[in-house]
Amino acid sequence: MAIDFSFSPEVEDIRLQIRSFMQDEVAPRAAEVEGDDGDREAYIRVIVELRKEAYQKGFWLPHMPEEWGGMGLGPTALAAVSAEAAKVRIGPYVLNCQAPDEGNMHTLLHFGTEAQKENYLRPLCEGRMRSCFSMTEPEVAGSDPTLIQTRAEQDGDEWVINGHKWFTSGARGAHFAIVIACTNPEAEIPQARNTAFIVHTDSEGFELVRDVETMAGGHNHCEIRYTDVRVGKDAILGELGGGHKLGQVRLGPARLAHCMRWIGQIEMALEMLLARAQSRFAHGSYLSDKQGIQWMMADSARELYAAKLMVLHSAYKIEQGLDFKQEVSMAKHHVANTLWRVVDRAMQVHGALGYSTDTPLAGMLQQARWSRFADGADEVHQFRTAELLMKAYNDTGSINAGVGGLPI
Ligand SMILES: Cc1cc2nc3c(=O)[nH]c(=O)nc-3n(C[C@H](O)[C@H](O)[C@H](O)COP(=O)(O)OP(=O)(O)OC[C@H]3O[C@@H](n4cnc5c(N)ncnc54)[C@H](O)[C@@H]3O)c2cc1C
C-alpha cells in the first residue's frame, strides 16, 4: 500500500514545535499589542522581536528551499506548518511566509534572473525588504487579467508604465511591486498581452493614492497610480508577454498557501464552537446537547476533513510535479467556503459574544469574506472545474482526471 496519511517523524516534530512556539510565545505577545486602538510602533516592534526569535530557532521561510535560508519542507509538510502558524494572526509574518511576499518569493525563484534573485529575492528572504503584487485594476474585472489596461511601452532601452491599480496588498512599506502591465494589446492570444515588471516603490511616478478602507478597516490594500514610471529592460520578470503565465504559476501555489492558512483558522473556529457549546447552558441543557448545534459540529467536521484532504492532495500533486490545476481550484473553492461557514457557525453559537470584538471571531469573519473572491472568485473556479471535468471526460471517456485522478 503506497497511501500513507502520516508525516515523517521529523515533519511531525517541526509541526509540534511550531504549534508550541505559536501558542506559548507568539500568541501572548500578539495579544499584548493587537486591537484597533493598538500602538502601531509597539506592534511592529513585537513582530521584529518575534521574527528574530523564529529565525534563531530555524522557523524561517517554511516555503523556501534551504539554499535560500528556508526550511526546505516541500508543499505537503508546508501545509502542516502553515496551518499551525495561521492560528495566530501575525504567525505567518513571524515566520516570514506572509502573503504577498511568500508568493512573490516563489515567483522570483521560478522566473528571476540571477541579478533579480540577488537584488530582490535575497533581501526578501532575509527579511530586509517587503514587496507587493500589483495586478487588479478598479476599471476592469480582476477575474479576467486579459482586460488589464495598465500599459508598458518601450522607449529606447526603457519601458514606460502608465496605469491604475488597487488592492495592491502590502504596498505601504514595500520596497518593490511586481506590476502586471499590457505590453502588446494586439497579441493574437489574449494571454500573451501582459508582462510582469519589477518596479521600485520610490520610482518617480509611483503614487500610493490611499489605503483602501474595507469592511475590516484599512489593511494596507492600496490604490496606486503609475504615471510615466520608467524602468530598464532588466525590470522585466520572466518573458516579454509572459505576464499571464507568470500570474498563473504564482497563483497556483499561492492559492494553496492561503488554503493552508485557512485550515488553521477553520480549526481554531471549530475548537471555539465546541468549547462554547459545552459550557453555555440554555433551556435545560448545554448547547452541545441540542441537535441543532450538533449538526453544526458535524457539518463543520465533515467540511474540514474534506478541506484537509483536498489541500494535502493538491500539495502532493505539486510536490510530485503533477498537473495540479483542477485540484487547487477545487480546494480553493471548498476551503474558502468552509472557512466562511465554520466561522459563521462559531459566531452563531457564541451569540452576542461572537459578534463582539472580545473574541477573534468577528475579525476572522471579515477576513473570511474576501477568501471567496480574491485569488479567483468562487464562480471562476467553478467554471474552470467544469471545463477541466468535461475535458477529462471528452479526452478519456472517464471523469477520473477531473476529480483528482485518484486510484478509485
Ligand atoms: C483582501 C484582498 C486582497 C487582495 N490582494 C491583492 C493583491 O495583492 N494584488 C492584486 O493584484 N489583487 C489583489 N486583490 C484583488 C483580487 O485578486 C480581486 O478582487 C479578484 O481577482 C476579483 O477581481 P474583482 O474584484 O475585480 O472582481 P470582478 O472580476 O469584477 O468579479 C466580481 C464578481 O463577478 C463574478 N464573476 C467574475 N467572473 C465570472 C465568471 N466568469 N462567471 C461567473 N461569475 C463571475 C464573481 O462573483 C466575482 O466575485 C485583493 C482583494 C482583496 C479583497
The ligand as a Gaussian input file, in Angstrom:
#p B3LYP/6-31G(d) Opt

LIG

0 1
 C       -8.232000      41.407000       0.789000
 C       -7.871000      41.417000      -0.645000
 C       -6.530000      41.385000      -1.018000
 C       -6.169000      41.444000      -2.367000
 N       -4.841000      41.483000      -2.709000
 C       -4.492000      41.673000      -3.993000
 C       -3.118000      41.872000      -4.361000
 O       -2.212000      41.857000      -3.524000
 N       -2.833000      42.131000      -5.672000
 C       -3.783000      42.183000      -6.623000
 O       -3.447000      42.413000      -7.792000
 N       -5.101000      41.978000      -6.322000
 C       -5.470000      41.747000      -5.039000
 N       -6.794000      41.611000      -4.698000
 C       -7.815000      41.670000      -5.725000
 C       -8.419000      40.310000      -6.059000
 O       -7.469000      39.498000      -6.661000
 C       -9.672000      40.588000      -6.914000
 O      -10.662000      41.064000      -6.037000
 C      -10.144000      39.350000      -7.654000
 O       -9.259000      38.986000      -8.663000
 C      -11.525000      39.631000      -8.290000
 O      -11.478000      40.754000      -9.115000
 P      -12.518000      41.951000      -8.922000
 O      -12.542000      42.348000      -7.507000
 O      -12.225000      42.986000      -9.938000
 O      -13.945000      41.301000      -9.198000
 P      -14.611000      41.020000     -10.616000
 O      -13.616000      40.379000     -11.536000
 O      -15.291000      42.240000     -11.069000
 O      -15.663000      39.914000     -10.213000
 C      -16.770000      40.227000      -9.375000
 C      -17.659000      39.016000      -9.276000
 O      -18.134000      38.678000     -10.570000
 C      -18.370000      37.288000     -10.631000
 N      -17.649000      36.739000     -11.790000
 C      -16.469000      37.164000     -12.331000
 N      -16.148000      36.386000     -13.383000
 C      -17.127000      35.475000     -13.506000
 C      -17.377000      34.385000     -14.395000
 N      -16.538000      34.105000     -15.399000
 N      -18.503000      33.633000     -14.212000
 C      -19.369000      33.918000     -13.200000
 N      -19.187000      34.932000     -12.329000
 C      -18.083000      35.688000     -12.489000
 C      -17.877000      36.684000      -9.310000
 O      -18.982000      36.532000      -8.446000
 C      -16.960000      37.759000      -8.780000
 O      -16.847000      37.730000      -7.342000
 C       -7.185000      41.515000      -3.360000
 C       -8.532000      41.540000      -2.975000
 C       -8.876000      41.504000      -1.649000
 C      -10.315000      41.588000      -1.278000

